[in-house]
C-alpha cells in the first residue's frame, strides 16, 4: 500500500522513502485520487522518483493513469549533467499532441451540412491502423522533413507561416539528426504523413460553447458559437519504431538490473546513446509536426469546396510525449533541466521566450481534449505552473478503464445512440475504436480541468463541445 499524505486542497505527497531520490506529488481531487489508486500509477510515481538526477519530485497530474514506465500524466525533470533520458518517460507515440484550428464558421453553418462536412474530412484525412497517405516523397526529402518539421511543409507549399508560428517550438525541434534513425523507422513513416492513425487519435469539429475569460479568448481569436477543429495525432509508426529501437539499445547497453521496473530503461543524458536517442526523438517530434501540418492543409483544401469563403487558422499546436531542455528554478537557482512530459502539456506563464510573440503577454495556450461525447477546453499557462509542475498541465481527461475492460463491458450501438441523442455525429475506423474511446472510459473532464484551474496550473479560457467526431 502506497503511503499518501494530503498536503493541501488537491495536493498529495508520497513521502521520500527507500530508494526514492525525491518525494512523489499528486495533483488531484479526492475523487480523482481514488480513481488513480485503482491501477499502478502511484507505484510508477515512486519508481520514477528512484531515477538518477531527478529534481524536486516525481509528478502525477489529475489525468494520471498507468503507462509504460512513467504514468501517463506524469512529469519529471532531470539534472542536465547527472540525469538520464528515458523513452518510457516520453512514450512510444513521440509528440502525440493536439492542434486547434479556428474558423469563421458558426455552429449553424455546420449543422446544416454535417454529413457533407464529415464525408469530406474523412476523404481528406486517412485514419486507422496502418492507413497510408497519397503524399509520396523520396528518402532525401523525408530526411529534410525530419529536420524541418512543419516549417519544411509550409516552405514547400503546405500551409502558411502563421501555422508554424503558432506551434510549440515553431513546428521544428532543434537537434534532429536523421542519421540516428533506423531504416525500419523510415520505412514505417515515409508513407504516413497526413494521416490520423488509430487508438485515441481523432479529428473533431467543435463549437465554442462557453467563454470563461473574454480578454484572453479575444487574443486567441475565439468567441461563442464559433466553429473550431481539434486534431489529435502523433508520429505514427515512425515514432513508435524510434522508441522501440532505443529501448532495445539502452537495455543492451545498460541492462535493467538496477531499475525498479525494466520499462524505465534509460541512458545518461550526456552519454553517446542518450544523445543519439534525443536526436532521433527530435526527428519523431518533427515528423508529428509535419503530419499535423499536412492534415491542416488537407482540411483547408477540402472544406473550401463546401464553404468557399471559409478561413481556417491555427490557434495553437501543443506537444505531449516529449523531453525538452528548459530553464527552471530549482532550490532557488535557475538551471537547465531535461523535462519529461508523458501525456502532459507545457503550461508556461506570460513572458517566456518559448511562447509565440502573439501570445507572449498572456501565456501559452493549453489544449485539453475530453472524450468523443464530452467537452474539451482551451486554457492558458501560468507562472504558478512553472513553480509547481515545471510548467506542465494535463493533456486530457485521462483513462479510467483499460481498453480490454471497455471491450468486455461496453456496447458500440449503445454508445452511438447516446452520441446521437447529443446531436454528435460519429465516424470511426472500427467498432472496437468506438468502444475503447467511449466517454465512460475517461475521467470527468470537468473535474480534471477544475483541479488544474483551481490550483492555478492553467486557467480556463473557453469550453468546446463536439458536433462531428472522426475517430482513428
C-alpha positions in Angstrom: 0.0 0.0 0.0 1.5 3.3 -1.1 1.5 6.0 1.7 -0.2 9.2 0.5 -0.4 12.3 2.7 -2.7 15.2 1.9 -0.7 18.4 1.9 -3.4 20.9 0.9 -6.5 21.0 -1.2 -5.9 18.9 -4.4 -2.2 18.3 -3.5 -1.0 14.9 -2.1 2.5 13.7 -1.4 4.2 10.3 -1.4 7.0 10.8 1.1 10.5 10.0 0.1 11.5 6.6 1.3 13.7 3.6 0.4 15.5 4.2 -2.9 13.4 7.3 -3.8 15.7 10.3 -4.5 12.7 12.7 -4.2 9.1 12.6 -3.0 6.2 12.0 -5.3 3.5 14.6 -5.7 0.0 14.1 -7.0 -2.3 16.9 -8.0 -5.9 15.5 -7.8 -9.3 15.9 -6.1 -10.3 13.3 -3.5 -12.5 11.5 -6.1 -9.8 11.5 -8.8 -7.2 10.3 -6.3 -9.4 7.3 -5.5 -9.6 6.5 -9.3 -5.8 6.9 -9.6 -5.3 4.4 -6.8 -7.1 1.7 -8.8 -4.1 0.9 -11.0 -0.3 1.0 -10.6 0.0 4.8 -11.1 1.2 5.6 -7.6 3.8 2.8 -7.7 5.0 4.2 -11.0 5.3 7.7 -9.4 7.5 6.1 -6.7 9.6 4.2 -9.3 10.3 7.3 -11.3 11.5 9.0 -8.1 14.3 6.5 -7.9 15.9 7.5 -11.2 19.3 9.2 -11.2 19.4 13.0 -11.3 15.7 13.6 -10.8 14.9 17.0 -9.3 12.4 18.2 -6.7 9.7 15.5 -7.1 8.1 12.9 -9.4 4.8 14.4 -10.5 1.4 12.9 -11.4 -1.3 15.3 -12.8 -5.1 14.7 -12.4 -5.3 12.8 -15.7 -2.8 10.3 -14.5 -3.1 6.6 -15.2 -0.8 3.7 -15.7 1.5 3.9 -18.6 4.7 2.3 -20.0 7.4 3.1 -17.4 6.1 6.5 -16.4 2.4 7.1 -15.6 0.6 8.8 -18.4 0.0 12.3 -16.9 3.5 12.1 -15.4 6.2 14.8 -15.3 9.8 14.6 -14.1 12.8 16.9 -14.6 16.4 15.7 -14.6 19.7 17.4 -13.9 21.4 18.3 -17.2 24.7 16.8 -16.1 23.7 14.0 -13.7 20.4 13.0 -15.1 19.0 10.4 -17.5 16.8 10.4 -20.6 14.1 7.7 -20.6 12.0 6.6 -23.6 9.4 5.3 -21.1 9.1 8.8 -19.7 8.3 10.2 -23.2 6.2 7.4 -24.7 6.0 5.3 -27.9 3.9 7.9 -29.7 6.5 10.6 -29.6 4.9 14.1 -29.8 1.4 12.7 -29.7 -0.2 16.2 -29.5 -3.1 18.5 -30.2 -3.6 21.2 -32.7 -6.6 23.6 -32.6 -7.9 25.3 -35.7 -10.4 28.2 -35.6 -12.7 29.1 -38.5 -15.0 31.9 -39.5 -18.0 29.5 -39.4 -20.7 29.3 -36.9 -22.4 26.3 -35.3 -25.4 26.9 -37.6 -23.2 26.7 -40.7 -22.1 23.2 -39.8 -25.5 21.9 -38.5 -27.0 22.4 -42.0 -24.1 20.4 -43.7 -22.9 17.9 -41.1 -23.0 14.9 -43.4 -21.2 16.7 -46.2 -18.5 18.0 -43.9 -18.0 14.6 -42.3 -17.7 12.8 -45.6 -15.2 15.5 -46.9 -13.0 15.3 -43.8 -12.9 11.5 -43.9 -11.8 11.6 -47.6 -9.1 14.1 -46.9 -7.6 12.7 -43.7 -7.0 8.9 -43.8 -7.4 7.2 -40.5 -7.0 3.7 -39.0 -4.2 1.2 -38.3 -1.5 1.4 -41.0 -3.6 3.7 -43.2 -1.3 5.4 -45.7 -1.1 8.7 -47.3 -1.2 9.7 -51.0 1.7 12.0 -50.3 4.8 10.4 -51.8 8.3 11.5 -51.1 11.9 10.5 -51.6 14.2 9.4 -48.7 16.2 12.6 -49.1 13.1 14.8 -48.8 11.9 12.7 -45.9 15.2 13.4 -44.1 14.6 17.1 -44.7 11.1 16.9 -43.1 12.6 15.1 -40.1 14.9 18.1 -39.6 12.4 20.9 -40.7 9.0 19.7 -39.4 6.1 22.0 -40.0 8.4 24.7 -41.3 9.5 22.4 -44.2 5.9 21.7 -45.0 5.0 25.4 -45.1 8.1 26.4 -47.1 7.1 23.7 -49.7 3.5 25.0 -50.2 1.6 23.1 -47.5 0.3 26.0 -45.3 1.2 29.5 -44.2 3.9 30.9 -41.9 1.4 31.6 -39.2 0.7 27.9 -38.9 4.1 27.1 -37.5 4.5 30.4 -35.7 1.5 29.2 -33.6 3.1 25.8 -32.9 5.2 24.8 -30.0 8.9 25.0 -31.0 7.6 26.9 -34.1 7.0 23.5 -35.5 10.6 22.5 -35.7 12.6 20.9 -32.8 16.2 21.8 -33.0 18.7 18.9 -32.7 17.0 16.4 -35.1 19.5 14.1 -36.8 18.1 11.6 -39.4 21.3 9.6 -39.2 20.2 8.4 -35.7 17.0 6.9 -37.1 16.8 3.3 -38.3 15.8 2.3 -41.8 12.8 0.4 -40.3 11.6 3.6 -38.7 11.9 5.4 -42.1 10.0 2.6 -43.9 7.2 2.8 -41.3 6.9 6.6 -41.5 7.6 7.7 -45.1 4.1 6.8 -46.4 2.1 8.1 -43.4 2.4 11.9 -43.5 -1.1 13.5 -43.4 -2.8 10.6 -41.6 -4.6 10.3 -38.3 -3.7 6.8 -37.2 -5.7 4.8 -34.7 -6.2 4.4 -30.9 -7.3 7.6 -29.2 -6.4 9.9 -32.2 -9.2 11.9 -33.6 -10.4 14.9 -35.7 -13.3 16.7 -34.1 -15.4 19.6 -35.4 -16.5 21.6 -32.3 -18.0 24.9 -31.4 -17.2 27.4 -28.6 -19.9 26.6 -26.0 -18.8 28.9 -23.2 -16.2 31.7 -22.9 -14.6 31.7 -19.4 -12.1 34.6 -20.0 -13.3 37.1 -22.5 -10.0 39.1 -22.6 -7.7 36.1 -23.3 -10.3 34.5 -25.7 -10.2 37.7 -27.8 -6.4 37.4 -28.1 -6.8 33.8 -29.2 -9.5 34.9 -31.7 -12.2 32.7 -30.1 -15.8 33.6 -29.5 -19.1 31.9 -28.5 -20.7 29.8 -31.3 -17.5 29.8 -33.4 -16.6 26.5 -35.1 -13.2 25.0 -34.3 -11.4 21.8 -35.4 -9.3 19.8 -33.0 -6.7 17.4 -34.3 -5.1 14.8 -32.0 -2.4 12.6 -33.5 1.3 12.0 -33.3 4.3 10.4 -35.1 2.6 7.3 -36.2 4.7 4.1 -36.8 7.8 6.3 -37.2 7.8 7.5 -33.6 6.9 4.0 -32.3 9.8 2.5 -34.1 12.2 5.1 -32.8 11.1 4.3 -29.2 11.4 0.6 -29.8 14.9 0.9 -31.3 16.3 2.9 -28.4 14.6 1.0 -25.6 16.3 -2.1 -27.1 19.7 -0.3 -27.5 19.6 1.1 -23.9 18.7 -2.3 -22.5 21.6 -3.9 -24.3 24.0 -1.1 -23.2 23.0 -0.6 -19.6 20.7 -3.5 -18.6 17.7 -3.3 -16.2 19.0 -5.0 -13.0 19.3 -1.7 -11.1 15.8 -0.5 -12.1 12.6 -0.8 -10.2 10.9 -1.7 -13.5 12.6 -2.6 -16.8 10.2 -0.2 -18.5 12.3 2.6 -17.0 15.3 1.6 -19.3 17.3 4.8 -19.8 20.6 6.3 -20.7 22.6 9.1 -19.1 21.7 12.4 -20.8 25.3 13.1 -21.7 26.2 9.6 -22.9 26.5 8.8 -26.6 23.4 6.7 -26.5 21.4 9.3 -24.6 22.4 12.0 -27.1 21.6 9.7 -30.1 18.1 9.0 -28.7 17.4 12.7 -28.1 18.4 13.4 -31.7 16.2 10.6 -33.0 13.4 11.7 -30.7 13.6 15.2 -32.2 13.1 13.7 -35.7 9.9 12.0 -34.5 8.8 15.3 -32.9 9.3 17.0 -36.3 7.5 14.2 -38.1 4.5 14.7 -35.9 4.5 18.5 -36.5 4.8 17.8 -40.3 2.0 15.3 -40.1 -0.4 17.7 -38.5 0.6 20.4 -40.9 -0.3 18.2 -43.9 -3.6 17.3 -42.2 -4.3 21.1 -41.7 -3.5 21.8 -45.3 -5.8 19.0 -46.5 -8.6 20.2 -44.2 -8.4 23.7 -45.7 -8.4 22.4 -49.3 -11.4 20.1 -48.5 -13.6 22.5 -46.6 -13.3 25.3 -49.1 -15.3 23.1 -51.5 -18.2 23.3 -49.1 -17.6 26.8 -47.7 -15.9 28.9 -50.5 -15.3 31.8 -48.0 -14.0 29.7 -45.1 -10.9 30.8 -43.2 -9.0 28.2 -41.2 -6.2 29.4 -38.8 -4.1 27.7 -36.3 -4.8 28.8 -32.7 -2.0 26.6 -31.3 -0.3 23.2 -31.5 0.8 21.8 -28.2 3.1 18.8 -27.5 2.6 15.8 -25.3 5.0 12.8 -25.0 8.3 14.7 -25.3 11.5 15.6 -23.4 12.8 19.2 -23.6 15.7 21.1 -22.2 14.3 24.1 -20.4 15.3 26.6 -17.8 13.5 26.3 -14.4 14.2 27.4 -10.9 15.3 24.5 -8.7 16.1 25.2 -5.0 16.2 28.9 -5.7 18.6 28.6 -8.6 17.7 28.9 -12.3 19.2 25.9 -14.2 18.8 24.0 -17.4 16.9 20.7 -16.9 15.6 17.9 -19.1 11.8 17.8 -18.5 10.0 14.6 -19.5 6.3 15.1 -20.1 4.5 11.8 -20.6 0.9 12.6 -21.5 1.4 16.1 -20.1 1.2 19.5 -21.7 3.5 22.5 -21.3 1.8 25.4 -19.5 4.2 28.3 -19.4 3.1 31.7 -18.0 3.4 35.1 -19.6 6.8 36.4 -20.8 8.6 33.1 -21.6 10.6 33.3 -24.9 9.3 29.9 -25.9 5.7 31.3 -26.3 4.7 32.7 -29.7 5.1 36.5 -29.9 1.3 36.8 -30.4 0.6 35.2 -27.1 3.7 36.1 -25.0 1.8 38.6 -22.9 -1.0 36.2 -21.9 0.9 32.9 -21.6 0.9 29.7 -23.6 -2.4 28.2 -24.8 -3.1 24.8 -23.2 -5.4 22.4 -25.2 -7.3 19.8 -23.2 -9.4 17.3 -25.2 -12.2 15.5 -23.4 -13.7 12.3 -24.9 -15.9 12.0 -28.0 -19.1 12.8 -26.1 -17.9 15.5 -23.7 -16.4 19.0 -23.6 -12.9 20.0 -24.4 -11.1 23.1 -23.1 -8.7 25.8 -24.1 -6.8 27.0 -21.0 -3.8 29.4 -20.6 -0.5 28.7 -18.9 0.6 30.4 -15.7 3.7 31.3 -13.7 2.3 29.2 -10.9 2.7 26.1 -13.2 6.4 27.0 -13.6 6.8 27.0 -9.8 4.7 23.8 -9.1 5.0 21.5 -12.1 8.0 22.6 -14.2 5.5 24.5 -16.3 3.2 21.5 -17.0 -0.5 20.7 -17.1 -2.9 17.9 -18.0 -3.2 16.6 -21.6 -6.8 15.3 -21.4 -9.3 13.6 -19.2 -7.2 10.5 -18.6 -8.4 7.0 -18.8 -10.5 5.3 -16.1 -10.9 2.0 -17.9 -8.4 -0.1 -19.8 -9.2 -0.9 -23.5 -9.7 -4.6 -22.6 -12.2 -3.7 -19.9 -14.0 -1.4 -22.2 -14.3 -4.1 -24.9 -15.7 -6.5 -22.2 -18.2 -4.1 -20.7 -19.4 -1.6 -23.3 -21.6 -1.8 -26.4 -20.9 0.1 -29.6 -24.5 0.5 -30.7 -25.4 1.9 -27.3 -22.6 4.4 -27.4 -23.6 5.6 -30.9 -27.2 6.0 -29.7 -26.0 8.1 -26.7 -24.0 10.4 -29.1 -26.9 10.7 -31.5 -29.1 11.9 -28.6 -26.5 14.6 -28.0 -26.6 15.5 -31.7 -22.9 14.4 -32.1 -22.1 12.6 -35.4 -19.5 9.9 -35.2 -17.3 8.2 -37.8 -14.9 5.5 -36.6 -12.5 3.2 -38.4 -13.8 0.3 -36.3 -16.4 -0.7 -33.7 -13.5 -1.6 -31.5 -12.4 2.0 -31.6 -15.8 3.3 -30.7 -15.9 1.1 -27.6 -12.3 1.8 -26.5 -12.8 5.6 -26.7 -16.3 5.8 -25.2 -17.0 8.7 -22.8 -17.4 6.2 -19.9 -13.7 5.1 -20.4 -12.4 8.5 -19.3 -12.4 10.6 -16.1 -14.8 13.5 -15.8 -13.2 16.2 -17.9 -14.9 19.0 -15.9 -13.4 17.7 -12.6 -9.9 17.3 -14.2 -9.9 20.8 -15.6 -11.3 22.2 -12.4 -8.4 20.8 -10.4 -5.7 22.5 -12.6 -7.8 25.7 -12.8 -8.3 25.9 -9.0 -4.7 25.1 -8.4 -3.7 27.8 -10.9 -1.6 25.4 -13.0 -3.6 26.5 -16.0 -6.7 28.7 -16.3 -9.9 28.2 -18.2 -10.4 30.3 -21.4 -13.1 28.6 -23.4 -15.1 25.4 -23.4 -15.7 23.5 -26.7 -18.4 21.0 -27.4 -18.2 18.3 -30.2 -20.5 18.2 -33.3 -18.6 15.8 -35.5 -16.2 13.2 -34.2 -13.9 11.2 -36.5 -12.0 8.5 -34.6 -8.8 6.9 -35.6 
